[in-house]
């Protein structure tokens, strides 16, 4: 689990998160994250829950997320 919601995080989501191959939950909601969702998130083959709600993310949803067969819940709302 990586739970970093409401921590006033700023900047881009690091692409290196894709190296956390055993990660099942990524919760980065309610921060000030910017730019796009890195395609490397698609390498998190065990990811079941992704919450990037209420940030400042722009751009499309990476197609790589569609290959995450364990992904059960995705929250991307309240981004521009």
SULNOR-V872083 format. One record per pair of residues at least 24 apart in sequence whose ideal C-beta (glycine too) atoms are under 7 Angstrom apart, sorted by the first residue. I is the first residue (numbers start at 1). GAP is how many residues later the second one is. Records with the same first field share a line. If there is no record, write none. Layout:
BEGIN
I->GAP + GAP
END
This chain:
BEGIN
1->24
2->24 + 25
3->24
4->24
5->24 + 25
6->24
7->24
8->24
9->24
13->24 + 25
15->25
17->24
18->25 + 26
20->24
21->24 + 25
22->24
23->24
24->24
25->24
26->24
27->24
28->24
29->24 + 25 + 46
30->24
31->24
32->24
33->24
37->24 + 25
39->25
41->24
42->25 + 26
44->24
45->25
46->24
47->24
48->24
49->24
50->24
51->24
52->24
53->24 + 25
54->24
55->24
56->24
END
